[in-house]
């Protein structure tokens, strides 16, 4: 990605990426792997009760 495309991506995703990094930084690699497993179990259950956690990418 170059120039304006990278700027647009960064302005949209950059804040979210920084927030996620700050939340995950204290976790060890093993803890991050455990979190991924747990989130993969929780997300479908939460979505079955309401709207999707992530918007569709069409």
Helices and strands as residue ranges (DSSP letters): H 3-24, H 29-48
